């Protein structure tokens, strides 16, 4: 079939208009009644220069960019499966639009089943894979990421023209569920085996971290197994759905056959009526040559029957062409779907083998972890012993410092005690002397005036006060 193009602004197809207006039921009805519109290209020209083309795309590209339901995308692919592998005027696949606009999981899975190589193709504008587009705004469901990685696991390490991987784009983005997306990337990013870091302070801490990482990987592997199982179930559902659609096409073909048979019987009836009319006309012409009016009426009837005959023939031709086209589309679709299902089974077998390989690797890692844990326990015991020795040394150092401090403080204390003893002896001597003097004064009291006694008493009080202060100073020392 030759390529058919229409102008987007002047004469768009009914199917394209319905998709742009998001009238999904109407679009599905148009695909069923006129599947030719699925193959018509929509071209957007420059308003000032009609020779300049700004865009060129199929209805499938528009449907994937506008969140069309899975049922409509399935009908579009059933009518034109090759559209899944056709790029638009800018070089984008329908898969690029679906991943970049958060299409639902069923739409993306259907596109990948029809054309799995689409997961490996970059867009020519930014060099992004479908996985890059999916990381910018996030997927409708995380299961899409597992399905893309099951087809092309290396995509998680591929860089776009700006030098970013899908993981780096997801880390820079900000949308709900970003952590789930990053967790989905971890099983694919973790390809090489776990190694110990070269520069580390504690082997026990590194072993614990690696154990936690491996536990995360085990959970991720279990999650991947579940996702693969879900993908298998969805593939089975999709195959059943395609079988139902094939049966529906067969019923439509049988109905078209019935219509063709009805049209053929109508044509045969009209031909027999025409022959009857011709016979009657001939007989009447022989019998009544003068019945010109009747002859004119018969001529009019014959002309009308001829028109009916031509119309019936046109309808038969149209029905035959539609029937032929639908049979070709049905056979082509059935063959390609069968081939892709076989390919998908082989890929699933490979996935199962990879899972078994991962399980064996996990067992080996568990053995290595057990050995590292044993080494860690030995190193922990040694570290405890060293810490205890270090604490004992610190205590000995502190005791030695205390002893040195006591020794340094002992000499001043000894000297102070000797000074106190000397001062106390001097004080006793002075006291005895003062007592003797007081005794002598008592003997002289009778001979001394009262004023002199008062003065002497004041002097004695001052002397005693001075001695008391001296004793307090000595005690304070």
QUIUR-V600570 format. One record per residue. PHI is phi in radians with two decimals (* if undefined). PSI is psi in whole degrees, -180 to 180 (* if undefined). BURIAL is # if it has 16 or more other ideal C-beta (glycine too) atoms within 10 Angstrom, else .. Layout:
BEGIN
phi=PHI psi=PSI burial=BURIAL
phi=PHI psi=PSI burial=BURIAL
END
This chain:
BEGIN
phi=* psi=132 burial=.
phi=-1.19 psi=153 burial=.
phi=-1.23 psi=130 burial=.
phi=-1.98 psi=132 burial=.
phi=-2.21 psi=147 burial=.
phi=-2.33 psi=154 burial=.
phi=-1.37 psi=133 burial=.
phi=-1.13 psi=-35 burial=#
phi=-1.60 psi=-31 burial=.
phi=-1.62 psi=-49 burial=.
phi=-2.46 psi=64 burial=.
phi=-1.19 psi=156 burial=#
phi=-1.30 psi=159 burial=#
phi=-1.10 psi=-36 burial=.
phi=-1.12 psi=-46 burial=#
phi=-1.09 psi=-41 burial=#
phi=-1.10 psi=-41 burial=.
phi=-1.15 psi=-40 burial=#
phi=-1.16 psi=-43 burial=#
phi=-1.12 psi=-33 burial=#
phi=-1.50 psi=-2 burial=.
phi=1.06 psi=36 burial=.
phi=-1.64 psi=83 burial=.
phi=-1.18 psi=-42 burial=#
phi=-1.09 psi=-42 burial=.
phi=-1.11 psi=-42 burial=.
phi=-1.10 psi=-41 burial=#
phi=-1.10 psi=-40 burial=#
phi=-1.13 psi=-38 burial=.
phi=-1.15 psi=-41 burial=#
phi=-1.07 psi=-39 burial=#
phi=-1.23 psi=-36 burial=.
phi=-1.53 psi=-32 burial=.
phi=-2.44 psi=77 burial=.
phi=-1.19 psi=-11 burial=#
phi=-1.09 psi=-31 burial=.
phi=-1.12 psi=-21 burial=#
phi=-1.13 psi=-28 burial=#
phi=-1.68 psi=0 burial=#
phi=-1.48 psi=129 burial=#
phi=-1.42 psi=138 burial=#
phi=-1.74 psi=124 burial=#
phi=-2.04 psi=133 burial=#
phi=-1.91 psi=119 burial=#
phi=-1.75 psi=160 burial=#
phi=-1.20 psi=135 burial=.
phi=-1.09 psi=-34 burial=.
phi=-1.58 psi=-35 burial=.
phi=-2.13 psi=100 burial=.
phi=-1.17 psi=-20 burial=.
phi=-1.35 psi=-14 burial=.
phi=-1.59 psi=126 burial=.
phi=-1.74 psi=123 burial=.
phi=-1.62 psi=-26 burial=.
phi=-2.85 psi=152 burial=.
phi=-2.63 psi=121 burial=#
phi=-2.71 psi=162 burial=#
phi=-1.67 psi=165 burial=#
phi=-1.01 psi=-30 burial=#
phi=-1.15 psi=-39 burial=#
phi=-1.04 psi=-44 burial=#
phi=-1.15 psi=-41 burial=#
phi=-1.09 psi=-41 burial=#
phi=-1.22 psi=-28 burial=#
phi=-1.45 psi=-14 burial=#
phi=-2.03 psi=25 burial=.
phi=1.03 psi=44 burial=.
phi=-1.16 psi=149 burial=#
phi=-1.19 psi=161 burial=#
phi=-1.07 psi=-35 burial=#
phi=-1.09 psi=-43 burial=.
phi=-1.20 psi=-42 burial=#
phi=-1.08 psi=-37 burial=#
phi=-1.10 psi=-41 burial=#
phi=-1.14 psi=-42 burial=#
phi=-1.08 psi=-41 burial=#
phi=-1.26 psi=-31 burial=#
phi=-1.15 psi=-39 burial=#
phi=-1.31 psi=-30 burial=#
phi=-2.61 psi=78 burial=#
phi=-1.07 psi=-31 burial=#
phi=-1.11 psi=-19 burial=.
phi=-1.08 psi=-25 burial=#
phi=-1.14 psi=-24 burial=#
phi=-1.86 psi=8 burial=#
phi=-1.77 psi=133 burial=#
phi=-1.60 psi=154 burial=#
phi=-1.47 psi=-168 burial=#
phi=-1.12 psi=-24 burial=.
phi=-1.64 psi=-4 burial=.
phi=1.61 psi=16 burial=.
phi=-1.69 psi=137 burial=#
phi=-1.41 psi=160 burial=#
phi=-0.98 psi=-31 burial=#
phi=-1.13 psi=-37 burial=#
phi=-1.06 psi=-44 burial=#
phi=-1.16 psi=-41 burial=#
phi=-1.12 psi=-43 burial=#
phi=-1.25 psi=-35 burial=#
phi=-1.37 psi=-14 burial=#
phi=-2.08 psi=22 burial=.
phi=0.98 psi=47 burial=#
phi=-1.14 psi=158 burial=#
phi=-1.25 psi=166 burial=#
phi=-1.08 psi=-38 burial=#
phi=-1.11 psi=-38 burial=#
phi=-1.11 psi=-49 burial=#
phi=-1.15 psi=-40 burial=#
phi=-1.11 psi=-40 burial=#
phi=-1.11 psi=-44 burial=#
phi=-1.09 psi=-40 burial=#
phi=-1.23 psi=-34 burial=#
phi=-1.18 psi=-42 burial=#
phi=-1.23 psi=-41 burial=#
phi=-2.43 psi=81 burial=#
phi=-1.16 psi=-25 burial=#
phi=-1.17 psi=-12 burial=.
phi=-1.07 psi=-24 burial=#
phi=-1.19 psi=-16 burial=#
phi=-1.78 psi=-5 burial=.
phi=-1.66 psi=136 burial=#
phi=-1.66 psi=152 burial=#
phi=-1.39 psi=146 burial=#
phi=-1.31 psi=-11 burial=.
phi=-1.39 psi=-55 burial=.
phi=-2.06 psi=2 burial=.
phi=1.18 psi=30 burial=.
phi=-1.67 psi=138 burial=#
phi=-1.38 psi=165 burial=#
phi=-0.94 psi=-32 burial=#
phi=-1.18 psi=-34 burial=#
phi=-1.10 psi=-47 burial=#
phi=-1.06 psi=-36 burial=#
phi=-1.18 psi=-31 burial=#
phi=-1.37 psi=-18 burial=#
phi=-1.23 psi=-50 burial=#
phi=-1.95 psi=-3 burial=.
phi=1.54 psi=151 burial=#
phi=-1.47 psi=161 burial=#
phi=-1.16 psi=-33 burial=#
phi=-2.58 psi=143 burial=#
phi=-1.15 psi=-22 burial=#
phi=-1.04 psi=-26 burial=#
phi=-1.09 psi=-39 burial=#
phi=-1.12 psi=-44 burial=#
phi=-1.08 psi=-39 burial=#
phi=-1.17 psi=-44 burial=#
phi=-1.10 psi=-42 burial=#
phi=-1.23 psi=-29 burial=#
phi=-1.17 psi=-28 burial=#
phi=-1.48 psi=-43 burial=#
phi=-2.44 psi=81 burial=#
phi=-1.09 psi=-29 burial=#
phi=-1.19 psi=-11 burial=.
phi=-1.07 psi=-27 burial=#
phi=-1.19 psi=-20 burial=#
phi=-1.77 psi=-7 burial=.
phi=-1.31 psi=145 burial=#
phi=-1.94 psi=146 burial=.
phi=-1.46 psi=-172 burial=#
phi=-1.11 psi=-26 burial=.
phi=-1.47 psi=-4 burial=.
phi=1.55 psi=19 burial=.
phi=-1.89 psi=140 burial=#
phi=-1.54 psi=165 burial=#
phi=-1.00 psi=-35 burial=#
phi=-1.15 psi=-43 burial=#
phi=-1.15 psi=-38 burial=.
phi=-1.13 psi=-42 burial=#
phi=-1.12 psi=-37 burial=#
phi=-1.16 psi=-34 burial=.
phi=-1.38 psi=-20 burial=.
phi=-1.36 psi=170 burial=.
phi=-2.52 psi=93 burial=.
phi=-2.59 psi=158 burial=.
phi=-1.05 psi=140 burial=.
phi=1.45 psi=13 burial=.
phi=-1.11 psi=-38 burial=.
phi=-1.12 psi=-37 burial=.
phi=-1.11 psi=-38 burial=.
phi=-1.11 psi=-46 burial=#
phi=-1.12 psi=-38 burial=.
phi=-1.14 psi=-33 burial=.
phi=-1.20 psi=-29 burial=#
phi=-1.34 psi=-22 burial=#
phi=-1.06 psi=-44 burial=#
phi=-1.03 psi=-36 burial=#
phi=-1.34 psi=-34 burial=#
phi=-1.27 psi=-25 burial=.
phi=-1.57 psi=81 burial=#
phi=-1.72 psi=-49 burial=.
phi=-1.37 psi=160 burial=.
phi=-1.27 psi=163 burial=.
phi=-1.28 psi=134 burial=#
phi=-2.17 psi=151 burial=.
phi=-1.35 psi=145 burial=.
phi=-1.24 psi=146 burial=.
phi=-1.27 psi=-49 burial=.
phi=-1.80 psi=111 burial=.
phi=-2.54 psi=154 burial=.
phi=-1.59 psi=-34 burial=.
phi=-2.47 psi=125 burial=.
phi=-1.15 psi=-34 burial=#
phi=-1.10 psi=-40 burial=#
phi=-1.16 psi=-43 burial=.
phi=-1.09 psi=-43 burial=.
phi=-1.08 psi=-40 burial=#
phi=-1.12 psi=-43 burial=.
phi=-1.09 psi=-44 burial=.
phi=-1.14 psi=-36 burial=#
phi=-1.09 psi=-42 burial=#
phi=-1.13 psi=-40 burial=.
phi=-1.09 psi=-42 burial=.
phi=-1.18 psi=-38 burial=#
phi=-1.08 psi=-40 burial=.
phi=-1.09 psi=-41 burial=.
phi=-1.12 psi=-39 burial=#
phi=-1.07 psi=-43 burial=.
phi=-1.10 psi=-40 burial=.
phi=-1.13 psi=-39 burial=#
phi=-1.14 psi=-43 burial=#
phi=-1.06 psi=-42 burial=.
phi=-1.10 psi=-40 burial=#
phi=-1.12 psi=-39 burial=#
phi=-1.05 psi=-44 burial=.
phi=-1.09 psi=-42 burial=.
phi=-1.12 psi=-40 burial=#
phi=-1.12 psi=-40 burial=#
phi=-1.10 psi=-43 burial=.
phi=-1.10 psi=-40 burial=.
phi=-1.11 psi=-39 burial=#
phi=-1.08 psi=-44 burial=.
phi=-1.10 psi=-42 burial=.
phi=-1.16 psi=-37 burial=#
phi=-1.09 psi=-40 burial=#
phi=-1.12 psi=-43 burial=.
phi=-1.09 psi=-41 burial=.
phi=-1.12 psi=-39 burial=#
phi=-1.12 psi=-43 burial=#
phi=-1.08 psi=-40 burial=.
phi=-1.13 psi=-42 burial=#
phi=-1.14 psi=-37 burial=#
phi=-1.11 psi=-41 burial=.
phi=-1.10 psi=-40 burial=.
phi=-1.14 psi=-38 burial=#
phi=-1.09 psi=-42 burial=.
phi=-1.11 psi=-38 burial=.
phi=-1.10 psi=-41 burial=.
phi=-1.11 psi=-40 burial=#
phi=-1.10 psi=-39 burial=.
phi=-1.14 psi=-39 burial=.
phi=-1.10 psi=-40 burial=.
phi=-1.10 psi=-41 burial=.
phi=-1.12 psi=-38 burial=.
phi=-1.12 psi=-41 burial=.
phi=-1.11 psi=-38 burial=#
phi=-1.04 psi=-44 burial=.
phi=-1.10 psi=-43 burial=.
phi=-1.07 psi=-41 burial=.
phi=-1.11 psi=-41 burial=#
phi=-1.12 psi=-40 burial=.
phi=-1.10 psi=-42 burial=.
phi=-1.14 psi=-39 burial=#
phi=-1.12 psi=-44 burial=.
phi=-1.12 psi=-38 burial=.
phi=-1.10 psi=-42 burial=#
phi=-1.11 psi=-44 burial=#
phi=-1.10 psi=-40 burial=.
phi=-1.11 psi=-42 burial=.
phi=-1.14 psi=-39 burial=#
phi=-1.12 psi=-42 burial=.
phi=-1.13 psi=-40 burial=.
phi=-1.09 psi=-38 burial=.
phi=-1.13 psi=-43 burial=#
phi=-1.10 psi=-41 burial=.
phi=-1.07 psi=-43 burial=.
phi=-1.11 psi=-41 burial=.
phi=-1.10 psi=-41 burial=.
phi=-1.12 psi=-46 burial=.
phi=-1.09 psi=-39 burial=.
phi=-1.10 psi=-43 burial=#
phi=-1.10 psi=-43 burial=.
phi=-1.14 psi=-42 burial=.
phi=-1.19 psi=-32 burial=.
phi=-1.14 psi=-37 burial=.
phi=-1.20 psi=-44 burial=.
phi=-1.28 psi=-45 burial=.
phi=-2.23 psi=94 burial=.
phi=-1.27 psi=-21 burial=.
phi=-1.51 psi=-8 burial=.
phi=-1.41 psi=66 burial=.
phi=-1.17 psi=-36 burial=.
phi=-1.11 psi=-42 burial=.
phi=-1.12 psi=-35 burial=.
phi=-1.14 psi=-41 burial=.
phi=-1.09 psi=-40 burial=.
phi=-1.10 psi=-43 burial=.
phi=-1.11 psi=-38 burial=#
phi=-1.08 psi=-42 burial=.
phi=-1.07 psi=-43 burial=.
phi=-1.10 psi=-40 burial=.
phi=-1.12 psi=-43 burial=.
phi=-1.07 psi=-42 burial=.
phi=-1.13 psi=-40 burial=.
phi=-1.15 psi=-35 burial=#
phi=-1.15 psi=-40 burial=.
phi=-1.07 psi=-44 burial=.
phi=-1.08 psi=-37 burial=.
phi=-1.12 psi=-46 burial=#
phi=-1.09 psi=-41 burial=.
phi=-1.09 psi=-43 burial=.
phi=-1.10 psi=-39 burial=#
phi=-1.11 psi=-42 burial=.
phi=-1.05 psi=-45 burial=.
phi=-1.04 psi=-40 burial=#
phi=-1.10 psi=-43 burial=#
phi=-1.10 psi=-45 burial=.
phi=-1.07 psi=-45 burial=.
phi=-1.11 psi=-39 burial=#
phi=-1.12 psi=-41 burial=.
phi=-1.13 psi=-45 burial=.
phi=-1.08 psi=-43 burial=#
phi=-1.09 psi=-41 burial=#
phi=-1.12 psi=-44 burial=.
phi=-1.10 psi=-44 burial=.
phi=-1.15 psi=-37 burial=#
phi=-1.12 psi=-42 burial=.
phi=-1.10 psi=-46 burial=.
phi=-1.07 psi=-43 burial=#
phi=-1.10 psi=-46 burial=#
phi=-1.13 psi=-44 burial=.
phi=-1.09 psi=-45 burial=.
phi=-1.11 psi=-43 burial=#
phi=-1.10 psi=-43 burial=#
phi=-1.11 psi=-47 burial=.
phi=-1.17 psi=-40 burial=.
phi=-1.12 psi=-38 burial=#
phi=-1.13 psi=-43 burial=.
phi=-1.10 psi=-43 burial=.
phi=-1.20 psi=-35 burial=#
phi=-1.14 psi=-39 burial=#
phi=-1.11 psi=-45 burial=.
phi=-1.04 psi=-39 burial=.
phi=-1.15 psi=-38 burial=#
phi=-1.08 psi=-43 burial=.
phi=-1.07 psi=-43 burial=.
phi=-1.11 psi=-39 burial=.
phi=-1.14 psi=-37 burial=.
phi=-1.08 psi=-41 burial=.
phi=-1.09 psi=-41 burial=.
phi=-1.07 psi=-40 burial=#
phi=-1.11 psi=-41 burial=.
phi=-1.10 psi=-41 burial=.
phi=-1.09 psi=-39 burial=.
phi=-1.11 psi=-41 burial=.
phi=-1.12 psi=-41 burial=.
phi=-1.07 psi=-43 burial=.
phi=-1.09 psi=-38 burial=#
phi=-1.12 psi=-44 burial=.
phi=-1.11 psi=-40 burial=.
phi=-1.09 psi=-39 burial=.
phi=-1.12 psi=-40 burial=.
phi=-1.09 psi=-44 burial=.
phi=-1.09 psi=-39 burial=.
phi=-1.12 psi=-38 burial=#
phi=-1.08 psi=-40 burial=.
phi=-1.10 psi=-46 burial=.
phi=-1.07 psi=-39 burial=#
phi=-1.14 psi=-40 burial=#
phi=-1.09 psi=-43 burial=.
phi=-1.11 psi=-43 burial=.
phi=-1.14 psi=-33 burial=#
phi=-1.16 psi=-39 burial=.
phi=-1.10 psi=-44 burial=.
phi=-1.10 psi=-36 burial=.
phi=-1.14 psi=-42 burial=#
phi=-1.06 psi=-42 burial=.
phi=-1.10 psi=-43 burial=.
phi=-1.18 psi=-34 burial=.
phi=-1.15 psi=-43 burial=.
phi=-1.08 psi=-43 burial=.
phi=-1.09 psi=-41 burial=.
phi=-1.13 psi=-38 burial=.
phi=-1.09 psi=-44 burial=.
phi=-1.08 psi=-43 burial=.
phi=-1.14 psi=-39 burial=.
phi=-1.10 psi=-41 burial=.
phi=-1.10 psi=-44 burial=.
phi=-1.07 psi=-41 burial=.
phi=-1.11 psi=-41 burial=.
phi=-1.09 psi=-41 burial=.
phi=-1.11 psi=-43 burial=.
phi=-1.08 psi=-42 burial=.
phi=-1.09 psi=-41 burial=.
phi=-1.12 psi=-43 burial=.
phi=-1.06 psi=-41 burial=.
phi=-1.10 psi=-43 burial=.
phi=-1.11 psi=-42 burial=.
phi=-1.09 psi=-42 burial=.
phi=-1.09 psi=-40 burial=.
phi=-1.12 psi=-42 burial=.
phi=-1.08 psi=-43 burial=.
phi=-1.08 psi=-45 burial=.
phi=-1.06 psi=-40 burial=.
phi=-1.13 psi=-41 burial=.
phi=-1.14 psi=-41 burial=.
phi=-1.11 psi=-42 burial=.
phi=-1.15 psi=-32 burial=.
phi=-1.43 psi=-16 burial=.
phi=-1.20 psi=-43 burial=.
phi=-1.08 psi=-49 burial=.
phi=-1.04 psi=-37 burial=.
phi=-1.14 psi=-40 burial=.
phi=-1.13 psi=-43 burial=.
phi=-1.11 psi=-40 burial=.
phi=-1.11 psi=-41 burial=.
phi=-1.08 psi=-42 burial=.
phi=-1.11 psi=-41 burial=.
phi=-1.11 psi=-41 burial=.
phi=-1.07 psi=-42 burial=.
phi=-1.09 psi=-44 burial=.
phi=-1.10 psi=-44 burial=.
phi=-1.11 psi=-39 burial=#
phi=-1.14 psi=-39 burial=.
phi=-1.14 psi=-43 burial=.
phi=-1.09 psi=-40 burial=.
phi=-1.09 psi=-41 burial=.
phi=-1.10 psi=-42 burial=.
phi=-1.08 psi=-45 burial=.
phi=-1.11 psi=-38 burial=.
phi=-1.12 psi=-46 burial=.
phi=-1.08 psi=-39 burial=.
phi=-1.13 psi=-42 burial=.
phi=-1.12 psi=-39 burial=.
phi=-1.08 psi=-42 burial=.
phi=-1.10 psi=-43 burial=.
phi=-1.07 psi=-40 burial=.
phi=-1.13 psi=-38 burial=.
phi=-1.13 psi=-40 burial=.
phi=-1.14 psi=-38 burial=.
phi=-1.13 psi=-39 burial=.
phi=-1.08 psi=-35 burial=.
phi=-1.22 psi=-29 burial=.
phi=-1.60 psi=2 burial=.
phi=-1.09 psi=-42 burial=.
phi=-1.10 psi=-28 burial=.
phi=-1.59 psi=-15 burial=.
phi=-1.78 psi=143 burial=.
phi=-1.13 psi=164 burial=.
phi=-1.11 psi=-38 burial=.
phi=-1.15 psi=-40 burial=.
phi=-1.15 psi=-36 burial=.
phi=-1.09 psi=-41 burial=.
phi=-1.11 psi=-43 burial=.
phi=-1.12 psi=-42 burial=.
phi=-1.12 psi=-40 burial=#
phi=-1.09 psi=-41 burial=.
phi=-1.10 psi=-43 burial=.
phi=-1.06 psi=-42 burial=.
phi=-1.10 psi=-41 burial=.
phi=-1.07 psi=-42 burial=.
phi=-1.12 psi=-41 burial=.
phi=-1.10 psi=-44 burial=.
phi=-1.11 psi=-41 burial=.
phi=-1.08 psi=-42 burial=.
phi=-1.10 psi=-42 burial=.
phi=-1.11 psi=-41 burial=.
phi=-1.07 psi=-44 burial=.
phi=-1.06 psi=-40 burial=.
phi=-1.11 psi=-40 burial=.
phi=-1.12 psi=-41 burial=.
phi=-1.10 psi=-39 burial=.
phi=-1.11 psi=-41 burial=.
phi=-1.12 psi=-42 burial=#
phi=-1.15 psi=-39 burial=.
phi=-1.13 psi=-35 burial=.
phi=-1.16 psi=* burial=.
END
